[in-house]
């Protein structure tokens, strides 16, 4: 719900800025979050990634909502199910992935954990014991393992998204 509230707030803020008659001051340090609602087409989202040196304002990434997925493994446990999921290749941001995980939680009552990839071979490599993985399998995971849902309420970003902080869902 917090993300949806932020979307509403951001929409109102944009309208106020657009209607004030002056030129809006743009900042690359702000984040606008949009996502699908109802039956509308998935909207793009943006997120700001700080550059390596602190003197530059950062890079804004434009993403997209996750449009579909395939469950490649279901692992039952005492608390529910852990799903290994492959999503289509896309220009995702951390916000897109978090929204996808929240939707998964809301639509899967038995879901207790999830591993999200954008490559089926990476999902296969993840199933191999870490000590037995080849360098190629490890590199594959570093490029294609995006996020983990732990205990139904905690998200951890992986691979290319590991620079983003994880934490409790919706915080």
ROTOR-923216 format. One record per residue (C-alpha): residue in one letter; x, y, z. Coordinates in steps of 0.25 Angstrom, whole numbers, padded with zeros to 4 digits, always signed. Layout:
<rs>
AXYZ...
</rs>
This chain:
<rs>
X+0000+0000+0000X+0012+0009+0003X+0016+0009-0012X+0002+0012-0017X+0002+0024-0007X+0015+0029-0013X+0010+0027-0027X-0002+0036-0023X+0006+0046-0017X+0016+0047-0028X+0004+0048-0038X-0001+0060-0030X+0012+0066-0029X+0015+0066-0044X+0001+0072-0047X+0004+0083-0037X+0018+0086-0043X+0012+0085-0057X+0001+0095-0054X+0009+0106-0047X+0013+0113-0060X+0028+0113-0057X+0038+0104-0062X+0040+0092-0052X+0053+0090-0046X+0058+0076-0050X+0066+0067-0041X+0073+0054-0044X+0072+0051-0029X+0057+0049-0029X+0050+0036-0032X+0036+0035-0039X+0030+0021-0037X+0018+0017-0046X+0012+0003-0048X+0001-0004-0054X-0013-0002-0048X-0026-0009-0052X-0026-0013-0067X-0017-0002-0072X-0004-0006-0079X+0009-0007-0070X+0015+0007-0068X+0030+0010-0068X+0037+0014-0055X+0049+0021-0052X+0060+0020-0041X+0072+0027-0038X+0085+0020-0036X+0097+0028-0030X+0109+0029-0038X+0122+0024-0033X+0128+0037-0030X+0120+0046-0020X+0121+0058-0029X+0111+0054-0039X+0096+0054-0037X+0094+0040-0041X+0088+0033-0053X+0073+0031-0055X+0068+0017-0060X+0055+0016-0067X+0049+0002-0065X+0037-0006-0068X+0027-0014-0060X+0029-0029-0061X+0019-0034-0071X+0019-0049-0068X+0027-0060-0062X+0029-0075-0062X+0030-0084-0049X+0042-0093-0052X+0042-0100-0038X+0033-0101-0026X+0040-0105-0013X+0030-0108-0002X+0035-0106+0012X+0028-0105+0026X+0024-0091+0024X+0019-0091+0010X+0025-0091-0004X+0038-0086-0009X+0037-0082-0024X+0048-0081-0034X+0043-0072-0045X+0048-0067-0058X+0043-0054-0064X+0045-0048-0078X+0057-0040-0081X+0054-0026-0079X+0059-0012-0074X+0055-0014-0060X+0058-0005-0048X+0058-0009-0033X+0044-0003-0032X+0039-0012-0043X+0045-0024-0036X+0039-0020-0023X+0025-0018-0028X+0026-0031-0035X+0030-0038-0022X+0018-0031-0015X+0009-0035-0026X+0014-0050-0024X+0011-0049-0009X-0003-0044-0011X-0007-0054-0021X+0000-0067-0015X-0005-0070-0001X+0005-0082+0000X+0017-0073-0004X+0028-0073+0007X+0040-0070-0002X+0044-0067-0016X+0057-0066-0025X+0055-0058-0038X+0063-0059-0050X+0063-0054-0064X+0069-0066-0070X+0065-0081-0069X+0080-0086-0069X+0082-0077-0057X+0071-0083-0049X+0077-0097-0052X+0090-0092-0047X+0084-0087-0034X+0079-0101-0031X+0093-0106-0031X+0101-0106-0018X+0109-0094-0017X+0122-0102-0015X+0120-0110-0027X+0116-0098-0037X+0126-0095-0048X+0131-0081-0051X+0122-0080-0063X+0110-0084-0054X+0114-0074-0043X+0116-0063-0054X+0102-0067-0060X+0096-0064-0046X+0103-0051-0044X+0097-0046-0057X+0083-0052-0056X+0079-0055-0042X+0071-0042-0038X+0064-0043-0025X+0061-0053-0014X+0048-0053-0005X+0052-0058+0009X+0041-0062+0019X+0030-0055+0011X+0033-0042+0017X+0048-0038+0013X+0054-0035-0001X+0069-0036-0004X+0074-0031-0017X+0084-0040-0024X+0094-0040-0036X+0092-0027-0044X+0083-0021-0034X+0092-0024-0022X+0095-0009-0020X+0081-0007-0016X+0078-0009-0001X+0068-0020+0003X+0059-0020+0014X+0045-0022+0019X+0035-0022+0008X+0028-0008+0006X+0038-0001+0015
</rs>
